[in-house]
Amino acid sequence: MSTIPVDPFRDDAARHQHWAEQEEAAAAATRDIASVPAVEVISTAAVHLLSAAAVKTGLADDPDNQLDLDEARKLINALAGLITAAAPEVGDQHARSLRDGLRSVQLAFREASAIPDEPGKGPGEKYTGSVI
């Protein structure tokens, strides 16, 4: 017996109301993001990349199940590129703390690797130089 999907919008008025609410939520989000300084947007993106890289390099609460060095490499490369490109824009204070976090995940990656990359060839090192 097959299951027939149920349309949550039983009529056009409900569907129209739903889309109107979605459009208003999108407009509110746009207004909110417009008031956020660029430094905060950049820092927030970097912190998200840093957090994800930390989890994937085994620095979180369940490293046996969360370690994924292939994914970590991608995240660290993206983080290093963002920090390198944004450093002149965000200022030394913000950039310094982001670089410290980046270095920590780069070292954690190297430590977690069964076969470490050559110095200068690890994730993000084309942007930062060797972390050893």
C-alpha positions as CSV (number, residue, x, y, z in Angstrom):
1,M,0.0,0.0,0.0
2,S,1.5,3.3,-1.1
3,T,1.4,6.5,1.0
4,I,-0.1,9.5,-0.7
5,P,1.6,12.8,0.4
6,V,-0.7,15.1,2.2
7,D,-0.7,18.7,1.2
8,P,-0.4,20.8,4.4
9,F,-2.1,23.7,2.5
10,R,-5.6,22.5,1.9
11,D,-6.5,25.6,-0.1
12,D,-5.0,28.5,-2.0
13,A,-5.6,30.9,0.9
14,A,-3.5,28.8,3.3
15,R,-0.8,28.5,0.7
16,H,-0.8,32.2,0.0
17,Q,-0.6,33.0,3.8
18,H,2.3,30.6,4.2
19,W,4.3,32.3,1.4
20,A,3.5,35.7,2.7
21,E,4.9,34.7,6.1
22,Q,8.0,33.3,4.4
23,E,8.6,36.5,2.4
24,E,8.2,38.6,5.6
25,A,10.7,36.4,7.5
26,A,13.2,36.8,4.6
27,A,12.7,40.5,4.5
28,A,13.3,40.7,8.3
29,A,16.4,38.6,8.0
30,T,17.7,41.0,5.3
31,R,17.0,44.0,7.5
32,D,18.8,42.3,10.4
33,I,21.9,41.4,8.4
34,A,22.1,44.9,6.9
35,S,22.7,46.3,10.3
36,V,25.6,43.9,11.2
37,P,29.1,45.3,10.6
38,A,31.3,43.4,8.1
39,V,33.9,42.6,10.8
40,E,31.2,40.6,12.7
41,V,30.0,38.8,9.6
42,I,33.6,37.8,8.7
43,S,34.4,36.8,12.3
44,T,31.2,34.8,12.6
45,A,31.9,32.9,9.4
46,A,35.5,32.2,10.5
47,V,34.4,31.0,13.9
48,H,31.9,28.6,12.2
49,L,34.7,27.2,10.0
50,L,37.1,27.0,13.0
51,S,34.5,25.1,15.1
52,A,33.7,22.7,12.3
53,A,37.5,22.1,11.7
54,A,38.1,21.5,15.4
55,V,35.3,18.8,15.5
56,K,36.6,17.2,12.3
57,T,40.2,17.1,13.6
58,G,39.1,15.3,16.8
59,L,39.1,18.2,19.2
60,A,35.5,17.7,20.2
61,D,33.7,15.5,22.7
62,D,33.6,12.3,20.5
63,P,36.7,12.1,18.4
64,D,36.3,8.4,17.6
65,N,33.1,9.2,15.7
66,Q,33.7,12.7,14.6
67,L,37.3,12.6,13.2
68,D,37.2,13.2,9.4
69,L,40.5,14.5,8.1
70,D,39.4,14.8,4.5
71,E,36.6,17.2,5.7
72,A,38.9,18.9,8.1
73,R,41.4,19.7,5.3
74,K,38.7,21.4,3.3
75,L,37.5,23.5,6.3
76,I,41.0,24.5,7.3
77,N,41.9,25.5,3.7
78,A,38.8,27.7,3.6
79,L,39.5,29.1,7.0
80,A,43.1,30.0,6.1
81,G,42.0,31.7,2.9
82,L,39.3,33.7,4.7
83,I,41.6,34.8,7.5
84,T,44.5,35.7,5.1
85,A,42.2,37.7,2.8
86,A,40.2,39.4,5.6
87,A,43.1,40.2,8.0
88,P,43.7,43.7,6.6
89,E,40.0,44.5,6.8
90,V,39.2,43.1,10.3
91,G,42.2,44.6,12.1
92,D,45.0,43.0,14.0
93,Q,43.1,42.2,17.2
94,H,40.4,40.1,15.4
95,A,42.9,38.6,12.9
96,R,45.4,37.6,15.7
97,S,42.8,35.5,17.6
98,L,41.5,33.9,14.4
99,R,45.1,33.0,13.3
100,D,45.7,31.4,16.8
101,G,42.6,29.2,16.3
102,L,43.7,28.4,12.8
103,R,47.2,27.3,14.0
104,S,45.6,25.1,16.7
105,V,43.5,23.2,14.2
106,Q,46.4,22.9,11.7
107,L,48.5,21.4,14.5
108,A,45.7,19.1,15.6
109,F,45.3,18.0,12.0
110,R,49.0,17.2,11.7
111,E,48.9,15.3,15.0
112,A,45.8,13.3,14.0
113,S,47.3,12.3,10.6
114,A,48.7,8.8,10.3
115,I,51.0,10.1,7.5
116,P,51.7,13.8,8.2
117,D,52.0,16.2,5.2
118,E,55.4,17.6,4.4
119,P,56.1,20.9,6.1
120,G,54.4,23.7,4.2
121,K,52.0,21.2,2.4
122,G,49.4,20.8,5.2
123,P,45.9,22.3,5.1
124,G,46.0,26.0,4.8
125,E,49.8,26.2,4.8
126,K,49.9,27.6,1.3
127,Y,48.3,30.7,2.9
128,T,50.0,30.7,6.3
129,G,53.3,29.0,5.7
130,S,54.5,26.0,7.7
131,V,53.0,25.5,11.1
132,I,55.9,23.4,12.4
